[in-house]
Amino acid sequence: MRIVAIDDEPLALENLVHSIIKADEFADVYGSRNPEDIIERVTDDAIDVAFVDIEMRTMNGLNLAEKLRMINPRINIIFTTGYSEYTGEAFKMHASGYILKPVTPAKIEEELSVLRFNEPISPAPLLDIRTFGNFEVFANGDILQFQYSKSKELLAYLVDRRGALVSNNEIIANLWEGEDIEQSHMSYFKNIRTDLIQALKNAGCEDAIIRQRGYLAIAKDRVKCDYYDYLDGVPGADKLYMGEYMSRYSWAELTQATLQFGSGK
């Protein structure tokens, strides 16, 4: 289940996210204090549930919920608030739930058990990623097309990091290795990041990328990758590595050396 959570108070948000994870340890939870972040997340991803604080400084939670419903009519809205006076408005909006603070795992578990829309949104198709030899990506059987070659390299770098969150500056330092990190590189990076997200979205695979403010990561459970199969000991995967790994990218040489040492090739 994919869940977003918003509260503009840092400690309240921390408790909310912690309580959601306690209530459902398998949930994919994204928390933010910024309404625009949540709007962007719901726009880009198939989100099942949104926990929304009603009293916020930058945007009223009821207004935010309306925006989220316009983007995804089947999203479950669960309001969190310290005030009972909003129950009527939440009822009119056909909200899936209403939690009076303090938020607890028990309260969240109860609301998640009676969701208005309880059919999880179908997951996007898996990306098929080949790293041995040259890096290549397939979606729905076709080679994934990018506007910029660096967009493909960005995806390759995230795959190499195996699900670890990577900062924008780290990505720039590696993709433009040996060059000063200038504003022009940051501008170009934003272009290739947008291109990557759009290419994945066009293929119906946008959930293959995890985005947090200033960081990116590959969602390992949304890709099929020869490198990951090799590391996991999947039968037959050991025969796929023939001594080359992402051969076009200099930053991949460390992983290549590790593979060679481990395989004895």
C-alpha positions, -999 to 999 in steps of 0.1 A, spaced: 0 0 0 13 34 -10 7 61 16 15 98 19 12 118 51 13 156 57 15 177 89 33 210 90 46 204 126 78 184 125 72 163 156 36 157 146 47 145 112 74 123 127 48 107 150 23 103 121 48 85 99 61 63 127 25 54 137 16 45 101 47 22 98 38 6 131 2 0 119 13 -14 86 50 -25 84 47 -33 46 34 2 36 54 25 14 51 57 34 62 92 22 59 121 47 62 158 41 54 192 57 49 208 22 15 205 5 32 209 -29 54 179 -23 23 158 -15 5 171 -46 35 162 -68 37 128 -52 1 120 -58 4 133 -94 34 111 -101 26 79 -81 -4 56 -76 -11 66 -40 -37 46 -21 -41 66 11 -33 102 21 -32 112 58 -39 150 59 -36 173 88 -65 199 86 -50 229 104 -19 239 85 -3 273 79 3 272 42 -28 253 30 -60 242 48 -61 204 48 -96 203 34 -85 223 4 -55 200 -1 -78 170 1 -99 184 -27 -69 189 -49 -57 153 -42 -92 140 -51 -91 159 -84 -58 142 -93 -69 108 -80 -106 103 -74 -100 69 -57 -75 81 -32 -85 74 4 -83 106 25 -79 102 63 -79 135 82 -58 140 113 -66 169 136 -69 181 171 -104 195 165 -137 176 163 -155 205 146 -144 194 111 -162 160 112 -192 174 92 -170 188 64 -150 155 63 -183 136 60 -194 158 31 -161 151 13 -167 113 18 -134 110 36 -122 75 44 -114 84 80 -110 110 107 -84 107 135 -84 130 165 -49 137 178 -29 123 194 -24 99 165 -16 63 175 -8 31 156 -41 16 169 -62 45 155 -44 42 121 -48 5 120 -85 9 126 -90 34 98 -69 14 73 -91 -16 80 -122 2 67 -110 22 37 -136 36 14 -116 24 -16 -99 -8 -5 -87 -21 -38 -50 -13 -41 -42 5 -73 -25 -19 -97 13 -17 -96 31 -4 -126 49 -29 -148 84 -39 -139 114 -24 -157 138 -50 -172 173 -37 -166 205 -52 -181 238 -41 -165 262 -68 -177 280 -55 -208 264 -22 -218 236 -7 -197 201 -11 -213 166 -7 -200 134 -23 -214 98 -14 -206 69 -35 -219 94 -53 -241 107 -21 -258 139 -2 -252 132 28 -229 138 60 -248 153 92 -233 157 127 -246 192 129 -231 219 103 -229 227 115 -194 191 106 -183 199 70 -190 232 73 -172 214 88 -142 191 57 -141 222 35 -144 238 52 -114 207 48 -93 207 11 -102 243 8 -93 235 22 -58 210 -6 -53 182 13 -36 203 37 -15 191 73 -14 216 94 -34 219 132 -31 218 155 -61 253 166 -54 267 131 -53 250 123 -86 264 154 -103 299 147 -89 298 112 -105 280 119 -137 303 149 -144 334 133 -128 364 155 -126 345 187 -134 336 215 -110 301 214 -97 288 245 -112 253 260 -115 252 249 -151 255 213 -141 227 216 -115 205 231 -142 213 203 -166 208 177 -138 173 190 -133 166 186 -170 178 150 -171 159 142 -138 127 155 -154 135 136 -186 140 103 -166 108 107 -147 88 115 -178 103 85 -197 93 62 -169 59 78 -166 53 74 -203 61 37 -199 38 33 -169 69 27 -146 72 59 -127 71 42 -94 105 27 -102 121 59 -88 119 70 -52 121 108 -47 127 127 -16 138 163 -13 173 165 -27 176 127 -31 168 99 -56 168 61 -54 158 31 -74 128 11 -61 144 -23 -62 111 -41 -59 98 -24 -91 127 -36 -114 140 -68 -127 178 -65 -129 205 -91 -139 229 -75 -114 205 -79 -85 197 -114 -95 234 -122 -96 239 -108 -60 208 -126 -47 220 -159 -61 191 -165 -84 196 -198 -103 213 -192 -136 222 -155 -129 259 -164 -123 261 -173 -160 250 -138 -171 281 -120 -160 308 -124 -186 334 -99 -173 317 -66 -182 295 -43 -161 280 -10 -174 311 -7 -196 304 28 -208 305 45 -174 338 51 -156 321 54 -122 310 18 -125 346 5 -124 345 -1 -87 315 -24 -90 331 -40 -120 363 -47 -99 342 -62 -71 323 -84 -95 356 -96 -111 372 -103 -78 341 -122 -65 336 -142 -96 373 -150 -102 371 -137 -138 
